Amino acid sequence: MRSEAPGTGISSSPVTNIDPQGFWLLVDDTEYFVPFSDYPVFASATLDQIFEVEMPAPGQFHWPSLDADIEIGALESPELFPLKWND
Protein backbone atom coordinates (compact mmCIF):
# COMPACT_ATOMS: atom_id res chain seq x y z
CA MET A 1 0.00 0.00 0.00
CA ARG A 2 1.34 3.41 -0.95
CA SER A 3 0.74 6.49 1.20
CA GLU A 4 -0.60 9.71 -0.21
CA ALA A 5 1.75 12.66 -0.72
CA PRO A 6 2.50 14.41 2.56
CA GLY A 7 0.30 17.36 3.45
CA THR A 8 1.07 20.52 5.31
CA GLY A 9 3.37 19.88 8.23
CA ILE A 10 2.25 20.55 11.75
CA SER A 11 4.67 22.60 13.78
CA SER A 12 4.29 24.16 17.15
CA SER A 13 4.90 27.79 17.92
CA PRO A 14 8.54 28.77 18.44
CA VAL A 15 7.41 30.59 21.61
CA THR A 16 8.61 28.37 24.45
CA ASN A 17 7.88 30.43 27.57
CA ILE A 18 6.30 33.70 28.66
CA ASP A 19 6.86 35.57 31.92
CA PRO A 20 6.10 39.11 33.16
CA GLN A 21 9.31 40.47 31.56
CA GLY A 22 8.99 38.92 28.08
CA PHE A 23 9.01 35.68 26.16
CA TRP A 24 11.43 33.22 24.55
CA LEU A 25 11.61 32.15 20.91
CA LEU A 26 13.23 28.84 20.00
CA VAL A 27 15.16 29.03 16.72
CA ASP A 28 16.94 25.85 15.72
CA ASP A 29 18.50 24.87 19.07
CA THR A 30 18.86 28.39 20.50
CA GLU A 31 16.39 30.32 22.64
CA TYR A 32 16.20 34.10 22.33
CA PHE A 33 14.59 36.35 24.92
CA VAL A 34 12.21 39.05 23.66
CA PRO A 35 11.86 41.61 26.48
CA PHE A 36 8.62 43.57 26.70
CA SER A 37 10.68 46.64 27.59
CA ASP A 38 12.34 46.52 24.15
CA TYR A 39 9.22 45.36 22.26
CA PRO A 40 6.28 47.12 23.96
CA VAL A 41 3.76 45.92 21.36
CA PHE A 42 3.85 42.54 23.13
CA ALA A 43 3.40 43.91 26.67
CA SER A 44 -0.37 44.23 26.34
CA ALA A 45 -0.84 41.32 23.93
CA THR A 46 -2.84 38.27 24.87
CA LEU A 47 -1.18 34.87 25.17
CA ASP A 48 -2.95 33.78 21.99
CA GLN A 49 -1.55 36.79 20.12
CA ILE A 50 2.01 36.06 21.26
CA PHE A 51 1.75 32.37 20.36
CA GLU A 52 0.27 33.23 16.95
CA VAL A 53 3.60 33.79 15.22
CA GLU A 54 4.37 33.11 11.59
CA MET A 55 7.77 32.58 9.98
CA PRO A 56 7.51 34.02 6.46
CA ALA A 57 11.21 33.34 5.82
CA PRO A 58 14.10 31.84 7.78
CA GLY A 59 15.00 34.13 10.64
CA GLN A 60 11.93 36.32 10.26
CA PHE A 61 8.97 36.32 12.62
CA HIS A 62 5.60 37.98 12.11
CA TRP A 63 2.66 38.36 14.50
CA PRO A 64 -0.31 39.13 12.21
CA SER A 65 -2.81 40.20 14.85
CA LEU A 66 -0.26 42.60 16.35
CA ASP A 67 1.25 43.75 13.03
CA ALA A 68 4.69 43.14 14.59
CA ASP A 69 7.87 41.76 13.06
CA ILE A 70 11.23 40.69 14.48
CA GLU A 71 14.27 39.45 12.61
CA ILE A 72 16.63 37.01 14.30
CA GLY A 73 19.55 39.40 13.78
CA ALA A 74 17.90 41.91 16.11
CA LEU A 75 17.75 39.27 18.85
CA GLU A 76 21.28 37.98 18.25
CA SER A 77 22.88 41.44 18.14
CA PRO A 78 20.46 44.04 19.53
CA GLU A 79 23.22 46.67 19.64
CA LEU A 80 23.21 46.67 15.82
CA PHE A 81 19.47 47.37 15.68
CA PRO A 82 18.65 50.37 17.85
CA LEU A 83 14.96 50.43 18.60
CA LYS A 84 12.99 53.57 17.88
CA TRP A 85 9.42 53.92 18.98
CA ASN A 86 7.26 56.16 16.81
CA ASP A 87 3.86 57.36 17.99
C-alpha positions as CSV (number, residue, x, y, z in Angstrom):
1,M,0.0,0.0,0.0
2,R,1.3,3.4,-0.9
3,S,0.7,6.5,1.2
4,E,-0.6,9.7,-0.2
5,A,1.7,12.7,-0.7
6,P,2.5,14.4,2.6
7,G,0.3,17.4,3.4
8,T,1.1,20.5,5.3
9,G,3.4,19.9,8.2
10,I,2.3,20.5,11.7
11,S,4.7,22.6,13.8
12,S,4.3,24.2,17.1
13,S,4.9,27.8,17.9
14,P,8.5,28.8,18.4
15,V,7.4,30.6,21.6
16,T,8.6,28.4,24.4
17,N,7.9,30.4,27.6
18,I,6.3,33.7,28.7
19,D,6.9,35.6,31.9
20,P,6.1,39.1,33.2
21,Q,9.3,40.5,31.6
22,G,9.0,38.9,28.1
23,F,9.0,35.7,26.2
24,W,11.4,33.2,24.6
25,L,11.6,32.2,20.9
26,L,13.2,28.8,20.0
27,V,15.2,29.0,16.7
28,D,16.9,25.9,15.7
29,D,18.5,24.9,19.1
30,T,18.9,28.4,20.5
31,E,16.4,30.3,22.6
32,Y,16.2,34.1,22.3
33,F,14.6,36.4,24.9
34,V,12.2,39.1,23.7
35,P,11.9,41.6,26.5
36,F,8.6,43.6,26.7
37,S,10.7,46.6,27.6
38,D,12.3,46.5,24.1
39,Y,9.2,45.4,22.3
40,P,6.3,47.1,24.0
41,V,3.8,45.9,21.4
42,F,3.9,42.5,23.1
43,A,3.4,43.9,26.7
44,S,-0.4,44.2,26.3
45,A,-0.8,41.3,23.9
46,T,-2.8,38.3,24.9
47,L,-1.2,34.9,25.2
48,D,-2.9,33.8,22.0
49,Q,-1.5,36.8,20.1
50,I,2.0,36.1,21.3
51,F,1.8,32.4,20.4
52,E,0.3,33.2,16.9
53,V,3.6,33.8,15.2
54,E,4.4,33.1,11.6
55,M,7.8,32.6,10.0
56,P,7.5,34.0,6.5
57,A,11.2,33.3,5.8
58,P,14.1,31.8,7.8
59,G,15.0,34.1,10.6
60,Q,11.9,36.3,10.3
61,F,9.0,36.3,12.6
62,H,5.6,38.0,12.1
63,W,2.7,38.4,14.5
64,P,-0.3,39.1,12.2
65,S,-2.8,40.2,14.9
66,L,-0.3,42.6,16.3
67,D,1.3,43.7,13.0
68,A,4.7,43.1,14.6
69,D,7.9,41.8,13.1
70,I,11.2,40.7,14.5
71,E,14.3,39.4,12.6
72,I,16.6,37.0,14.3
73,G,19.5,39.4,13.8
74,A,17.9,41.9,16.1
75,L,17.7,39.3,18.8
76,E,21.3,38.0,18.2
77,S,22.9,41.4,18.1
78,P,20.5,44.0,19.5
79,E,23.2,46.7,19.6
80,L,23.2,46.7,15.8
81,F,19.5,47.4,15.7
82,P,18.6,50.4,17.9
83,L,15.0,50.4,18.6
84,K,13.0,53.6,17.9
85,W,9.4,53.9,19.0
86,N,7.3,56.2,16.8
87,D,3.9,57.4,18.0
